[in-house]
Amino acid sequence: MNQGKFVFSQVIEFIPRYWFDKLVKQYKGDWHVKNLTSYNHLLHLLFVQLTGCDSLRDICLCLEAHSKILYHLG
């Protein structure tokens, strides 16, 4: 059983959300975005790096397999 935080949650703690949102707003990174915001895109890319996925199919399968715990990962 898990006794602490997931590794993904620990990595996310190193990225200050306030500064990230400030930079996105400064450079208009979320201008004309419908679904996938810059922060969500960053989280997806970090997840892919940690899981070692090689292709888009791997990413989709891995995210679908963990869909029930994605909220708790961060």
PQR file of N, CA, C, O and H, with PARSE charges and radii, in Angstrom:
ATOM      1  N   MET A   1       0.828  -1.177   0.000 -0.4000 1.5000
ATOM      2  CA  MET A   1       0.000   0.000   0.000 -0.0000 2.0000
ATOM      3  C   MET A   1       0.876   1.244   0.000  0.5500 1.7000
ATOM      4  O   MET A   1       1.976   1.242   0.552 -0.5500 1.4000
ATOM      5  N   ASN A   2       0.391   2.278  -0.607 -0.4000 1.5000
ATOM      6  CA  ASN A   2       1.138   3.524  -0.699 -0.0000 2.0000
ATOM      7  C   ASN A   2       1.238   4.191   0.669  0.5500 1.7000
ATOM      8  O   ASN A   2       0.230   4.392   1.346 -0.5500 1.4000
ATOM      9  H   ASN A   2      -0.503   2.280  -1.055  0.4000 1.0000
ATOM     10  N   GLN A   3       2.446   4.527   1.065 -0.4000 1.5000
ATOM     11  CA  GLN A   3       2.665   5.160   2.364 -0.0000 2.0000
ATOM     12  C   GLN A   3       2.908   6.658   2.261  0.5500 1.7000
ATOM     13  O   GLN A   3       2.879   7.354   3.276 -0.5500 1.4000
ATOM     14  H   GLN A   3       3.265   4.363   0.515  0.4000 1.0000
ATOM     15  N   GLY A   4       3.142   7.158   1.080 -0.4000 1.5000
ATOM     16  CA  GLY A   4       3.435   8.576   0.885 -0.0000 2.0000
ATOM     17  C   GLY A   4       2.841   9.076  -0.411  0.5500 1.7000
ATOM     18  O   GLY A   4       1.833   8.558  -0.890 -0.5500 1.4000
ATOM     19  H   GLY A   4       3.165   6.593   0.256  0.4000 1.0000
ATOM     20  N   LYS A   5       3.478  10.090  -0.974 -0.4000 1.5000
ATOM     21  CA  LYS A   5       3.005  10.653  -2.230 -0.0000 2.0000
ATOM     22  C   LYS A   5       3.562   9.865  -3.406  0.5500 1.7000
ATOM     23  O   LYS A   5       4.602   9.214  -3.309 -0.5500 1.4000
ATOM     24  H   LYS A   5       4.298  10.510  -0.585  0.4000 1.0000
ATOM     25  N   PHE A   6       2.837   9.942  -4.524 -0.4000 1.5000
ATOM     26  CA  PHE A   6       3.326   9.355  -5.760 -0.0000 2.0000
ATOM     27  C   PHE A   6       4.523  10.163  -6.252  0.5500 1.7000
ATOM     28  O   PHE A   6       4.663  11.337  -5.906 -0.5500 1.4000
ATOM     29  H   PHE A   6       1.992  10.471  -4.602  0.4000 1.0000
ATOM     30  N   VAL A   7       5.381   9.547  -7.051 -0.4000 1.5000
ATOM     31  CA  VAL A   7       6.553  10.222  -7.602 -0.0000 2.0000
ATOM     32  C   VAL A   7       6.114  11.396  -8.477  0.5500 1.7000
ATOM     33  O   VAL A   7       6.737  12.457  -8.458 -0.5500 1.4000
ATOM     34  H   VAL A   7       5.267   8.594  -7.331  0.4000 1.0000
ATOM     35  N   PHE A   8       5.057  11.204  -9.231 -0.4000 1.5000
ATOM     36  CA  PHE A   8       4.545  12.265 -10.102 -0.0000 2.0000
ATOM     37  C   PHE A   8       4.148  13.497  -9.292  0.5500 1.7000
ATOM     38  O   PHE A   8       4.439  14.624  -9.694 -0.5500 1.4000
ATOM     39  H   PHE A   8       4.552  10.341  -9.247  0.4000 1.0000
ATOM     40  N   SER A   9       3.494  13.291  -8.168 -0.4000 1.5000
ATOM     41  CA  SER A   9       3.102  14.412  -7.305 -0.0000 2.0000
ATOM     42  C   SER A   9       4.312  15.121  -6.728  0.5500 1.7000
ATOM     43  O   SER A   9       4.300  16.341  -6.567 -0.5500 1.4000
ATOM     44  H   SER A   9       3.258  12.376  -7.841  0.4000 1.0000
ATOM     45  N   GLN A  10       5.351  14.371  -6.416 -0.4000 1.5000
ATOM     46  CA  GLN A  10       6.559  14.970  -5.874 -0.0000 2.0000
ATOM     47  C   GLN A  10       7.278  15.812  -6.924  0.5500 1.7000
ATOM     48  O   GLN A  10       7.844  16.856  -6.602 -0.5500 1.4000
ATOM     49  H   GLN A  10       5.360  13.380  -6.546  0.4000 1.0000
ATOM     50  N   VAL A  11       7.257  15.366  -8.171 -0.4000 1.5000
ATOM     51  CA  VAL A  11       7.892  16.138  -9.241 -0.0000 2.0000
ATOM     52  C   VAL A  11       7.127  17.426  -9.500  0.5500 1.7000
ATOM     53  O   VAL A  11       7.730  18.474  -9.734 -0.5500 1.4000
ATOM     54  H   VAL A  11       6.796  14.518  -8.433  0.4000 1.0000
ATOM     55  N   ILE A  12       5.810  17.353  -9.459 -0.4000 1.5000
ATOM     56  CA  ILE A  12       4.978  18.535  -9.717 -0.0000 2.0000
ATOM     57  C   ILE A  12       5.202  19.618  -8.660  0.5500 1.7000
ATOM     58  O   ILE A  12       5.067  20.805  -8.957 -0.5500 1.4000
ATOM     59  H   ILE A  12       5.320  16.502  -9.269  0.4000 1.0000
ATOM     60  N   GLU A  13       5.540  19.226  -7.443 -0.4000 1.5000
ATOM     61  CA  GLU A  13       5.769  20.203  -6.384 -0.0000 2.0000
ATOM     62  C   GLU A  13       6.938  21.128  -6.683  0.5500 1.7000
ATOM     63  O   GLU A  13       7.007  22.226  -6.130 -0.5500 1.4000
ATOM     64  H   GLU A  13       5.650  18.262  -7.202  0.4000 1.0000
ATOM     65  N   PHE A  14       7.861  20.708  -7.548 -0.4000 1.5000
ATOM     66  CA  PHE A  14       9.006  21.545  -7.888 -0.0000 2.0000
ATOM     67  C   PHE A  14       8.650  22.686  -8.835  0.5500 1.7000
ATOM     68  O   PHE A  14       9.431  23.623  -9.001 -0.5500 1.4000
ATOM     69  H   PHE A  14       7.805  19.817  -7.997  0.4000 1.0000
ATOM     70  N   ILE A  15       7.482  22.612  -9.452 -0.4000 1.5000
ATOM     71  CA  ILE A  15       7.051  23.645 -10.400 -0.0000 2.0000
ATOM     72  C   ILE A  15       6.051  24.553  -9.693  0.5500 1.7000
ATOM     73  O   ILE A  15       4.926  24.130  -9.425 -0.5500 1.4000
ATOM     74  H   ILE A  15       6.847  21.852  -9.317  0.4000 1.0000
ATOM     75  N   PRO A  16       6.437  25.794  -9.384 -0.5600 1.5000
ATOM     76  CA  PRO A  16       5.489  26.692  -8.718  0.2800 2.0000
ATOM     77  C   PRO A  16       4.342  27.072  -9.663  0.5500 1.7000
ATOM     78  O   PRO A  16       4.572  27.669 -10.715 -0.5500 1.4000
ATOM     79  N   ARG A  17       3.142  26.734  -9.294 -0.4000 1.5000
ATOM     80  CA  ARG A  17       1.967  26.956 -10.150 -0.0000 2.0000
ATOM     81  C   ARG A  17       1.744  28.440 -10.412  0.5500 1.7000
ATOM     82  O   ARG A  17       1.341  28.828 -11.509 -0.5500 1.4000
ATOM     83  H   ARG A  17       2.955  26.249  -8.439  0.4000 1.0000
ATOM     84  N   TYR A  18       2.008  29.277  -9.396 -0.4000 1.5000
ATOM     85  CA  TYR A  18       1.807  30.719  -9.561 -0.0000 2.0000
ATOM     86  C   TYR A  18       2.706  31.270 -10.666  0.5500 1.7000
ATOM     87  O   TYR A  18       2.244  32.020 -11.527 -0.5500 1.4000
ATOM     88  H   TYR A  18       2.336  28.962  -8.505  0.4000 1.0000
ATOM     89  N   TRP A  19       3.991  30.901 -10.645 -0.4000 1.5000
ATOM     90  CA  TRP A  19       4.926  31.413 -11.647 -0.0000 2.0000
ATOM     91  C   TRP A  19       4.614  30.851 -13.028  0.5500 1.7000
ATOM     92  O   TRP A  19       4.748  31.553 -14.031 -0.5500 1.4000
ATOM     93  H   TRP A  19       4.367  30.293  -9.946  0.4000 1.0000
ATOM     94  N   PHE A  20       4.205  29.609 -13.084 -0.4000 1.5000
ATOM     95  CA  PHE A  20       3.845  29.017 -14.367 -0.0000 2.0000
ATOM     96  C   PHE A  20       2.650  29.748 -14.972  0.5500 1.7000
ATOM     97  O   PHE A  20       2.665  30.096 -16.153 -0.5500 1.4000
ATOM     98  H   PHE A  20       4.096  29.039 -12.270  0.4000 1.0000
ATOM     99  N   ASP A  21       1.618  29.982 -14.165 -0.4000 1.5000
ATOM    100  CA  ASP A  21       0.440  30.695 -14.660 -0.0000 2.0000
ATOM    101  C   ASP A  21       0.780  32.126 -15.056  0.5500 1.7000
ATOM    102  O   ASP A  21       0.224  32.665 -16.013 -0.5500 1.4000
ATOM    103  H   ASP A  21       1.607  29.700 -13.206  0.4000 1.0000
ATOM    104  N   LYS A  22       1.693  32.733 -14.314 -0.4000 1.5000
ATOM    105  CA  LYS A  22       2.112  34.097 -14.629 -0.0000 2.0000
ATOM    106  C   LYS A  22       2.814  34.150 -15.987  0.5500 1.7000
ATOM    107  O   LYS A  22       2.558  35.064 -16.772 -0.5500 1.4000
ATOM    108  H   LYS A  22       2.144  32.296 -13.536  0.4000 1.0000
ATOM    109  N   LEU A  23       3.686  33.195 -16.276 -0.4000 1.5000
ATOM    110  CA  LEU A  23       4.377  33.149 -17.565 -0.0000 2.0000
ATOM    111  C   LEU A  23       3.421  32.837 -18.709  0.5500 1.7000
ATOM    112  O   LEU A  23       3.542  33.400 -19.797 -0.5500 1.4000
ATOM    113  H   LEU A  23       3.894  32.452 -15.639  0.4000 1.0000
ATOM    114  N   VAL A  24       2.474  31.944 -18.463 -0.4000 1.5000
ATOM    115  CA  VAL A  24       1.482  31.618 -19.499 -0.0000 2.0000
ATOM    116  C   VAL A  24       0.661  32.855 -19.832  0.5500 1.7000
ATOM    117  O   VAL A  24       0.373  33.115 -21.000 -0.5500 1.4000
ATOM    118  H   VAL A  24       2.375  31.486 -17.579  0.4000 1.0000
ATOM    119  N   LYS A  25       0.288  33.608 -18.824 -0.4000 1.5000
ATOM    120  CA  LYS A  25      -0.488  34.826 -19.054 -0.0000 2.0000
ATOM    121  C   LYS A  25       0.351  35.884 -19.763  0.5500 1.7000
ATOM    122  O   LYS A  25      -0.149  36.577 -20.649 -0.5500 1.4000
ATOM    123  H   LYS A  25       0.522  33.396 -17.875  0.4000 1.0000
ATOM    124  N   GLN A  26       1.630  36.015 -19.380 -0.4000 1.5000
ATOM    125  CA  GLN A  26       2.511  37.014 -19.969 -0.0000 2.0000
ATOM    126  C   GLN A  26       2.731  36.755 -21.461  0.5500 1.7000
ATOM    127  O   GLN A  26       2.719  37.689 -22.263 -0.5500 1.4000
ATOM    128  H   GLN A  26       2.035  35.451 -18.660  0.4000 1.0000
ATOM    129  N   TYR A  27       2.930  35.503 -21.826 -0.4000 1.5000
ATOM    130  CA  TYR A  27       3.197  35.157 -23.215 -0.0000 2.0000
ATOM    131  C   TYR A  27       1.961  34.668 -23.965  0.5500 1.7000
ATOM    132  O   TYR A  27       2.064  34.171 -25.086 -0.5500 1.4000
ATOM    133  H   TYR A  27       2.940  34.745 -21.174  0.4000 1.0000
ATOM    134  N   LYS A  28       0.796  34.810 -23.343 -0.4000 1.5000
ATOM    135  CA  LYS A  28      -0.494  34.436 -23.945 -0.0000 2.0000
ATOM    136  C   LYS A  28      -0.480  32.996 -24.446  0.5500 1.7000
ATOM    137  O   LYS A  28      -0.880  32.713 -25.575 -0.5500 1.4000
ATOM    138  H   LYS A  28       0.712  35.214 -22.432  0.4000 1.0000
ATOM    139  N   GLY A  29      -0.015  32.099 -23.593 -0.4000 1.5000
ATOM    140  CA  GLY A  29       0.087  30.691 -23.960 -0.0000 2.0000
ATOM    141  C   GLY A  29      -1.253  29.989 -24.065  0.5500 1.7000
ATOM    142  O   GLY A  29      -1.378  29.015 -24.806 -0.5500 1.4000
ATOM    143  H   GLY A  29       0.311  32.329 -22.676  0.4000 1.0000
ATOM    144  N   ASP A  30      -2.255  30.458 -23.344 -0.4000 1.5000
ATOM    145  CA  ASP A  30      -3.567  29.826 -23.391 -0.0000 2.0000
ATOM    146  C   ASP A  30      -4.557  30.615 -24.238  0.5500 1.7000
ATOM    147  O   ASP A  30      -5.769  30.450 -24.099 -0.5500 1.4000
ATOM    148  H   ASP A  30      -2.154  31.250 -22.742  0.4000 1.0000
ATOM    149  N   TRP A  31      -4.047  31.468 -25.110 -0.4000 1.5000
ATOM    150  CA  TRP A  31      -4.930  32.230 -25.968 -0.0000 2.0000
ATOM    151  C   TRP A  31      -5.592  31.303 -26.967  0.5500 1.7000
ATOM    152  O   TRP A  31      -4.913  30.552 -27.667 -0.5500 1.4000
ATOM    153  H   TRP A  31      -3.062  31.603 -25.223  0.4000 1.0000
ATOM    154  N   HIS A  32      -6.856  31.350 -27.034 -0.4000 1.5000
ATOM    155  CA  HIS A  32      -7.666  30.576 -27.986 -0.0000 2.0000
ATOM    156  C   HIS A  32      -7.568  29.068 -27.729  0.5500 1.7000
ATOM    157  O   HIS A  32      -7.565  28.269 -28.665 -0.5500 1.4000
ATOM    158  H   HIS A  32      -7.408  31.960 -26.466  0.4000 1.0000
ATOM    159  N   VAL A  33      -7.489  28.697 -26.460 -0.4000 1.5000
ATOM    160  CA  VAL A  33      -7.429  27.281 -26.085 -0.0000 2.0000
ATOM    161  C   VAL A  33      -8.833  26.814 -25.742  0.5500 1.7000
ATOM    162  O   VAL A  33      -9.578  27.512 -25.053 -0.5500 1.4000
ATOM    163  H   VAL A  33      -7.491  29.347 -25.700  0.4000 1.0000
ATOM    164  N   LYS A  34      -9.192  25.627 -26.226 -0.4000 1.5000
ATOM    165  CA  LYS A  34     -10.515  25.102 -25.931 -0.0000 2.0000
ATOM    166  C   LYS A  34     -10.484  24.041 -24.844  0.5500 1.7000
ATOM    167  O   LYS A  34     -11.285  24.098 -23.911 -0.5500 1.4000
ATOM    168  H   LYS A  34      -8.587  25.061 -26.785  0.4000 1.0000
ATOM    169  N   ASN A  35      -9.582  23.077 -24.942 -0.4000 1.5000
ATOM    170  CA  ASN A  35      -9.595  21.966 -23.997 -0.0000 2.0000
ATOM    171  C   ASN A  35      -8.298  21.813 -23.223  0.5500 1.7000
ATOM    172  O   ASN A  35      -8.309  21.781 -21.992 -0.5500 1.4000
ATOM    173  H   ASN A  35      -8.932  23.031 -25.701  0.4000 1.0000
ATOM    174  N   LEU A  36      -7.202  21.720 -23.916 -0.4000 1.5000
ATOM    175  CA  LEU A  36      -5.931  21.392 -23.289 -0.0000 2.0000
ATOM    176  C   LEU A  36      -5.163  22.669 -22.946  0.5500 1.7000
ATOM    177  O   LEU A  36      -4.580  23.301 -23.827 -0.5500 1.4000
ATOM    178  H   LEU A  36      -7.192  21.746 -24.916  0.4000 1.0000
ATOM    179  N   THR A  37      -5.165  23.044 -21.671 -0.4000 1.5000
ATOM    180  CA  THR A  37      -4.452  24.240 -21.245 -0.0000 2.0000
ATOM    181  C   THR A  37      -2.958  23.952 -21.172  0.5500 1.7000
ATOM    182  O   THR A  37      -2.530  22.801 -21.265 -0.5500 1.4000
ATOM    183  H   THR A  37      -5.639  22.531 -20.956  0.4000 1.0000
ATOM    184  N   SER A  38      -2.177  25.001 -21.004 -0.4000 1.5000
ATOM    185  CA  SER A  38      -0.718  24.847 -20.941 -0.0000 2.0000
ATOM    186  C   SER A  38      -0.305  23.999 -19.743  0.5500 1.7000
ATOM    187  O   SER A  38       0.601  23.173 -19.851 -0.5500 1.4000
ATOM    188  H   SER A  38      -2.524  25.936 -20.928  0.4000 1.0000
ATOM    189  N   TYR A  39      -0.956  24.195 -18.616 -0.4000 1.5000
ATOM    190  CA  TYR A  39      -0.595  23.428 -17.423 -0.0000 2.0000
ATOM    191  C   TYR A  39      -0.935  21.947 -17.603  0.5500 1.7000
ATOM    192  O   TYR A  39      -0.153  21.079 -17.215 -0.5500 1.4000
ATOM    193  H   TYR A  39      -1.693  24.866 -18.529  0.4000 1.0000
ATOM    194  N   ASN A  40      -2.086  21.660 -18.181 -0.4000 1.5000
ATOM    195  CA  ASN A  40      -2.446  20.269 -18.450 -0.0000 2.0000
ATOM    196  C   ASN A  40      -1.483  19.633 -19.453  0.5500 1.7000
ATOM    197  O   ASN A  40      -1.128  18.461 -19.329 -0.5500 1.4000
ATOM    198  H   ASN A  40      -2.721  22.365 -18.496  0.4000 1.0000
ATOM    199  N   HIS A  41      -1.069  20.413 -20.442 -0.4000 1.5000
ATOM    200  CA  HIS A  41      -0.104  19.912 -21.419 -0.0000 2.0000
ATOM    201  C   HIS A  41       1.217  19.582 -20.723  0.5500 1.7000
ATOM    202  O   HIS A  41       1.827  18.550 -21.003 -0.5500 1.4000
ATOM    203  H   HIS A  41      -1.358  21.365 -20.543  0.4000 1.0000
ATOM    204  N   LEU A  42       1.656  20.453 -19.823 -0.4000 1.5000
ATOM    205  CA  LEU A  42       2.875  20.200 -19.060 -0.0000 2.0000
ATOM    206  C   LEU A  42       2.749  18.930 -18.225  0.5500 1.7000
ATOM    207  O   LEU A  42       3.681  18.127 -18.176 -0.5500 1.4000
ATOM    208  H   LEU A  42       1.161  21.292 -19.595  0.4000 1.0000
ATOM    209  N   LEU A  43       1.615  18.743 -17.574 -0.4000 1.5000
ATOM    210  CA  LEU A  43       1.411  17.549 -16.762 -0.0000 2.0000
ATOM    211  C   LEU A  43       1.439  16.284 -17.616  0.5500 1.7000
ATOM    212  O   LEU A  43       1.999  15.267 -17.209 -0.5500 1.4000
ATOM    213  H   LEU A  43       0.858  19.395 -17.614  0.4000 1.0000
ATOM    214  N   HIS A  44       0.836  16.352 -18.794 -0.4000 1.5000
ATOM    215  CA  HIS A  44       0.858  15.194 -19.690 -0.0000 2.0000
ATOM    216  C   HIS A  44       2.288  14.875 -20.131  0.5500 1.7000
ATOM    217  O   HIS A  44       2.684  13.710 -20.159 -0.5500 1.4000
ATOM    218  H   HIS A  44       0.381  17.178 -19.125  0.4000 1.0000
ATOM    219  N   LEU A  45       3.060  15.904 -20.474 -0.4000 1.5000
ATOM    220  CA  LEU A  45       4.431  15.676 -20.920 -0.0000 2.0000
ATOM    221  C   LEU A  45       5.304  15.126 -19.796  0.5500 1.7000
ATOM    222  O   LEU A  45       6.153  14.268 -20.040 -0.5500 1.4000
ATOM    223  H   LEU A  45       2.739  16.851 -20.451  0.4000 1.0000
ATOM    224  N   LEU A  46       5.108  15.606 -18.572 -0.4000 1.5000
ATOM    225  CA  LEU A  46       5.858  15.067 -17.438 -0.0000 2.0000
ATOM    226  C   LEU A  46       5.494  13.607 -17.185  0.5500 1.7000
ATOM    227  O   LEU A  46       6.364  12.781 -16.908 -0.5500 1.4000
ATOM    228  H   LEU A  46       4.419  16.303 -18.374  0.4000 1.0000
ATOM    229  N   PHE A  47       4.224  13.301 -17.281 -0.4000 1.5000
ATOM    230  CA  PHE A  47       3.761  11.931 -17.078 -0.0000 2.0000
ATOM    231  C   PHE A  47       4.387  10.997 -18.107  0.5500 1.7000
ATOM    232  O   PHE A  47       4.806   9.886 -17.779 -0.5500 1.4000
ATOM    233  H   PHE A  47       3.517  13.972 -17.505  0.4000 1.0000
ATOM    234  N   VAL A  48       4.446  11.459 -19.356 -0.4000 1.5000
ATOM    235  CA  VAL A  48       5.034  10.655 -20.425 -0.0000 2.0000
ATOM    236  C   VAL A  48       6.521  10.422 -20.167  0.5500 1.7000
ATOM    237  O   VAL A  48       7.022   9.319 -20.382 -0.5500 1.4000
ATOM    238  H   VAL A  48       4.106  12.360 -19.622  0.4000 1.0000
ATOM    239  N   GLN A  49       7.224  11.447 -19.710 -0.4000 1.5000
ATOM    240  CA  GLN A  49       8.647  11.297 -19.421 -0.0000 2.0000
ATOM    241  C   GLN A  49       8.879  10.307 -18.288  0.5500 1.7000
ATOM    242  O   GLN A  49       9.805   9.497 -18.349 -0.5500 1.4000
ATOM    243  H   GLN A  49       6.817  12.344 -19.534  0.4000 1.0000
ATOM    244  N   LEU A  50       8.051  10.367 -17.265 -0.4000 1.5000
ATOM    245  CA  LEU A  50       8.232   9.469 -16.117 -0.0000 2.0000
ATOM    246  C   LEU A  50       7.871   8.025 -16.455  0.5500 1.7000
ATOM    247  O   LEU A  50       8.478   7.096 -15.922 -0.5500 1.4000
ATOM    248  H   LEU A  50       7.299  11.025 -17.216  0.4000 1.0000
ATOM    249  N   THR A  51       6.900   7.829 -17.324 -0.4000 1.5000
ATOM    250  CA  THR A  51       6.488   6.465 -17.661 -0.0000 2.0000
ATOM    251  C   THR A  51       7.294   5.881 -18.815  0.5500 1.7000
ATOM    252  O   THR A  51       7.266   4.670 -19.033 -0.5500 1.4000
ATOM    253  H   THR A  51       6.407   8.584 -17.757  0.4000 1.0000
ATOM    254  N   GLY A  52       8.006   6.713 -19.549 -0.4000 1.5000
ATOM    255  CA  GLY A  52       8.849   6.213 -20.634 -0.0000 2.0000
ATOM    256  C   GLY A  52       8.083   5.796 -21.867  0.5500 1.7000
ATOM    257  O   GLY A  52       8.490   4.855 -22.549 -0.5500 1.4000
ATOM    258  H   GLY A  52       8.029   7.697 -19.372  0.4000 1.0000
ATOM    259  N   CYS A  53       7.003   6.457 -22.171 -0.4000 1.5000
ATOM    260  CA  CYS A  53       6.223   6.140 -23.367 -0.0000 2.0000
ATOM    261  C   CYS A  53       6.984   6.589 -24.613  0.5500 1.7000
ATOM    262  O   CYS A  53       7.669   7.612 -24.602 -0.5500 1.4000
ATOM    263  H   CYS A  53       6.673   7.221 -21.617  0.4000 1.0000
ATOM    264  N   ASP A  54       6.852   5.804 -25.692 -0.4000 1.5000
ATOM    265  CA  ASP A  54       7.574   6.089 -26.925 -0.0000 2.0000
ATOM    266  C   ASP A  54       6.705   6.676 -28.025  0.5500 1.7000
ATOM    267  O   ASP A  54       7.211   7.382 -28.897 -0.5500 1.4000
ATOM    268  H   ASP A  54       6.295   4.974 -25.701  0.4000 1.0000
ATOM    269  N   SER A  55       5.428   6.401 -28.000 -0.4000 1.5000
ATOM    270  CA  SER A  55       4.573   6.858 -29.090 -0.0000 2.0000
ATOM    271  C   SER A  55       3.270   7.417 -28.533  0.5500 1.7000
ATOM    272  O   SER A  55       2.973   7.288 -27.346 -0.5500 1.4000
ATOM    273  H   SER A  55       5.017   5.827 -27.291  0.4000 1.0000
ATOM    274  N   LEU A  56       2.516   8.029 -29.407 -0.4000 1.5000
ATOM    275  CA  LEU A  56       1.229   8.580 -29.011 -0.0000 2.0000
ATOM    276  C   LEU A  56       0.278   7.486 -28.550  0.5500 1.7000
ATOM    277  O   LEU A  56      -0.525   7.697 -27.642 -0.5500 1.4000
ATOM    278  H   LEU A  56       2.757   8.134 -30.372  0.4000 1.0000
ATOM    279  N   ARG A  57       0.369   6.327 -29.172 -0.4000 1.5000
ATOM    280  CA  ARG A  57      -0.468   5.200 -28.767 -0.0000 2.0000
ATOM    281  C   ARG A  57      -0.120   4.755 -27.344  0.5500 1.7000
ATOM    282  O   ARG A  57      -1.014   4.457 -26.552 -0.5500 1.4000
ATOM    283  H   ARG A  57       1.022   6.156 -29.911  0.4000 1.0000
ATOM    284  N   ASP A  58       1.171   4.711 -27.018 -0.4000 1.5000
ATOM    285  CA  ASP A  58       1.594   4.371 -25.661 -0.0000 2.0000
ATOM    286  C   ASP A  58       1.056   5.374 -24.644  0.5500 1.7000
ATOM    287  O   ASP A  58       0.599   4.998 -23.565 -0.5500 1.4000
ATOM    288  H   ASP A  58       1.898   4.953 -27.662  0.4000 1.0000
ATOM    289  N   ILE A  59       1.120   6.647 -25.004 -0.4000 1.5000
ATOM    290  CA  ILE A  59       0.632   7.695 -24.101 -0.0000 2.0000
ATOM    291  C   ILE A  59      -0.854   7.506 -23.832  0.5500 1.7000
ATOM    292  O   ILE A  59      -1.285   7.540 -22.680 -0.5500 1.4000
ATOM    293  H   ILE A  59       1.491   6.952 -25.881  0.4000 1.0000
ATOM    294  N   CYS A  60      -1.642   7.306 -24.889 -0.4000 1.5000
ATOM    295  CA  CYS A  60      -3.094   7.143 -24.736 -0.0000 2.0000
ATOM    296  C   CYS A  60      -3.429   5.908 -23.911  0.5500 1.7000
ATOM    297  O   CYS A  60      -4.294   5.962 -23.037 -0.5500 1.4000
ATOM    298  H   CYS A  60      -1.291   7.277 -25.825  0.4000 1.0000
ATOM    299  N   LEU A  61      -2.759   4.808 -24.180 -0.4000 1.5000
ATOM    300  CA  LEU A  61      -3.025   3.578 -23.433 -0.0000 2.0000
ATOM    301  C   LEU A  61      -2.644   3.727 -21.964  0.5500 1.7000
ATOM    302  O   LEU A  61      -3.360   3.255 -21.081 -0.5500 1.4000
ATOM    303  H   LEU A  61      -2.057   4.765 -24.890  0.4000 1.0000
ATOM    304  N   CYS A  62      -1.532   4.374 -21.711 -0.4000 1.5000
ATOM    305  CA  CYS A  62      -1.076   4.558 -20.331 -0.0000 2.0000
ATOM    306  C   CYS A  62      -2.018   5.482 -19.559  0.5500 1.7000
ATOM    307  O   CYS A  62      -2.351   5.207 -18.407 -0.5500 1.4000
ATOM    308  H   CYS A  62      -0.951   4.758 -22.429  0.4000 1.0000
ATOM    309  N   LEU A  63      -2.445   6.570 -20.190 -0.4000 1.5000
ATOM    310  CA  LEU A  63      -3.373   7.484 -19.526 -0.0000 2.0000
ATOM    311  C   LEU A  63      -4.735   6.832 -19.300  0.5500 1.7000
ATOM    312  O   LEU A  63      -5.370   7.074 -18.273 -0.5500 1.4000
ATOM    313  H   LEU A  63      -2.174   6.793 -21.126  0.4000 1.0000
ATOM    314  N   GLU A  64      -5.191   6.012 -20.240 -0.4000 1.5000
ATOM    315  CA  GLU A  64      -6.460   5.313 -20.053 -0.0000 2.0000
ATOM    316  C   GLU A  64      -6.355   4.282 -18.938  0.5500 1.7000
ATOM    317  O   GLU A  64      -7.314   4.074 -18.196 -0.5500 1.4000
ATOM    318  H   GLU A  64      -4.675   5.816 -21.075  0.4000 1.0000
ATOM    319  N   ALA A  65      -5.208   3.637 -18.814 -0.4000 1.5000
ATOM    320  CA  ALA A  65      -5.028   2.636 -17.768 -0.0000 2.0000
ATOM    321  C   ALA A  65      -5.030   3.268 -16.387  0.5500 1.7000
ATOM    322  O   ALA A  65      -5.444   2.631 -15.419 -0.5500 1.4000
ATOM    323  H   ALA A  65      -4.429   3.805 -19.417  0.4000 1.0000
ATOM    324  N   HIS A  66      -4.575   4.510 -16.278 -0.4000 1.5000
ATOM    325  CA  HIS A  66      -4.512   5.204 -15.006 -0.0000 2.0000
ATOM    326  C   HIS A  66      -5.608   6.245 -14.841  0.5500 1.7000
ATOM    327  O   HIS A  66      -5.493   7.139 -14.003 -0.5500 1.4000
ATOM    328  H   HIS A  66      -4.239   5.028 -17.064  0.4000 1.0000
ATOM    329  N   SER A  67      -6.660   6.139 -15.625 -0.4000 1.5000
ATOM    330  CA  SER A  67      -7.694   7.182 -15.620 -0.0000 2.0000
ATOM    331  C   SER A  67      -8.372   7.361 -14.268  0.5500 1.7000
ATOM    332  O   SER A  67      -8.799   8.470 -13.946 -0.5500 1.4000
ATOM    333  H   SER A  67      -6.753   5.412 -16.306  0.4000 1.0000
ATOM    334  N   LYS A  68      -8.482   6.313 -13.475 -0.4000 1.5000
ATOM    335  CA  LYS A  68      -9.166   6.425 -12.196 -0.0000 2.0000
ATOM    336  C   LYS A  68      -8.326   7.117 -11.128  0.5500 1.7000
ATOM    337  O   LYS A  68      -8.871   7.656 -10.165 -0.5500 1.4000
ATOM    338  H   LYS A  68      -8.135   5.412 -13.737  0.4000 1.0000
ATOM    339  N   ILE A  69      -7.003   7.107 -11.290 -0.4000 1.5000
ATOM    340  CA  ILE A  69      -6.153   7.742 -10.276 -0.0000 2.0000
ATOM    341  C   ILE A  69      -5.483   9.021 -10.785  0.5500 1.7000
ATOM    342  O   ILE A  69      -4.669   9.598 -10.064 -0.5500 1.4000
ATOM    343  H   ILE A  69      -6.560   6.670 -12.072  0.4000 1.0000
ATOM    344  N   LEU A  70      -5.795   9.484 -12.001 -0.4000 1.5000
ATOM    345  CA  LEU A  70      -5.157  10.681 -12.531 -0.0000 2.0000
ATOM    346  C   LEU A  70      -5.428  11.889 -11.655  0.5500 1.7000
ATOM    347  O   LEU A  70      -4.549  12.735 -11.486 -0.5500 1.4000
ATOM    348  H   LEU A  70      -6.456   9.015 -12.587  0.4000 1.0000
ATOM    349  N   TYR A  71      -6.609  11.988 -11.100 -0.4000 1.5000
ATOM    350  CA  TYR A  71      -6.936  13.125 -10.234 -0.0000 2.0000
ATOM    351  C   TYR A  71      -6.036  13.130  -9.009  0.5500 1.7000
ATOM    352  O   TYR A  71      -5.596  14.195  -8.576 -0.5500 1.4000
ATOM    353  H   TYR A  71      -7.323  11.301 -11.237  0.4000 1.0000
ATOM    354  N   HIS A  72      -5.760  11.988  -8.453 -0.4000 1.5000
ATOM    355  CA  HIS A  72      -4.953  11.889  -7.236 -0.0000 2.0000
ATOM    356  C   HIS A  72      -3.466  12.035  -7.498  0.5500 1.7000
ATOM    357  O   HIS A  72      -2.695  12.279  -6.569 -0.5500 1.4000
ATOM    358  H   HIS A  72      -6.117  11.123  -8.805  0.4000 1.0000
ATOM    359  N   LEU A  73      -3.049  11.888  -8.762 -0.4000 1.5000
ATOM    360  CA  LEU A  73      -1.641  12.064  -9.105 -0.0000 2.0000
ATOM    361  C   LEU A  73      -1.234  13.539  -9.078  0.5500 1.7000
ATOM    362  O   LEU A  73      -0.060  13.857  -8.891 -0.5500 1.4000
ATOM    363  H   LEU A  73      -3.676  11.690  -9.515  0.4000 1.0000
ATOM    364  N   GLY A  74      -2.177  14.413  -9.260 -0.4000 1.5000
ATOM    365  CA  GLY A  74      -1.834  15.828  -9.237 -0.0000 2.0000
ATOM    366  C   GLY A  74      -2.581  16.549 -10.299  0.5500 1.7000
ATOM    367  O   GLY A  74      -2.430  17.762 -10.445 -0.5500 1.4000
ATOM    368  H   GLY A  74      -3.131  14.155  -9.412  0.4000 1.0000
TER
END
